Amino acid sequence: MPLFWKPYKSDATQFIDSLKQRDPQLEARQREGRGLLWDKAIDREAQQDWREARVPQKPYVYQTKA
């Protein structure tokens, strides 16, 4: 190992680290925003009802019955 060796950090990692240093609340706000859209409890019963109520669609919807 060289005498003045230090671990490599990519430019993207350095940029993200500098953002987090400038705004310590950034990560908390990101998690809060993610919770609005993604981290939801799934209602399995409603999902199953939706699948059962689905009506199959014809491959070409504008085709008249012959």
C-alpha positions in Angstrom: 0.0 0.0 0.0 1.5 3.4 -0.9 2.3 5.9 1.8 -0.3 8.5 0.7 -3.1 6.2 -0.4 -6.7 7.2 0.1 -9.9 5.4 -1.0 -11.4 6.5 -4.3 -14.7 8.4 -4.3 -16.5 9.0 -7.6 -17.6 12.5 -8.6 -21.2 11.5 -8.1 -20.5 10.3 -4.5 -18.6 13.5 -3.7 -21.5 15.6 -5.0 -24.1 13.7 -2.9 -21.9 13.9 0.2 -21.5 17.7 -0.3 -25.3 18.0 -0.7 -25.9 16.1 2.5 -23.4 18.3 4.4 -25.0 21.5 3.1 -28.5 20.3 4.0 -28.7 17.8 6.8 -32.5 17.4 6.5 -32.2 16.3 2.8 -32.3 12.6 3.4 -35.3 12.9 5.9 -37.2 14.9 3.3 -36.4 12.3 0.6 -37.8 9.5 2.8 -40.9 11.5 3.6 -41.5 12.1 -0.1 -41.0 8.4 -0.9 -43.5 7.6 1.7 -46.2 9.6 -0.1 -46.1 7.5 -3.2 -44.2 4.3 -2.7 -44.2 2.9 0.9 -47.9 1.9 1.1 -49.6 -1.0 2.7 -51.2 -3.2 0.1 -54.8 -4.3 0.6 -54.6 -7.9 -0.6 -58.3 -8.5 -0.5 -59.1 -5.4 -2.6 -56.4 -6.4 -5.0 -57.9 -9.9 -5.4 -61.4 -8.5 -5.9 -60.1 -6.2 -8.6 -58.5 -9.1 -10.4 -61.6 -11.2 -10.2 -63.9 -8.4 -11.5 -61.7 -7.8 -14.5 -63.4 -8.3 -17.9 -61.1 -9.8 -20.6 -60.8 -7.5 -23.6 -60.8 -8.7 -27.2 -57.6 -8.4 -29.2 -59.1 -5.9 -31.6 -61.8 -3.9 -29.8 -63.3 -2.3 -32.9 -64.0 -5.7 -34.6 -67.8 -6.3 -34.9 -69.2 -9.7 -34.2 -69.5 -11.8 -37.3 
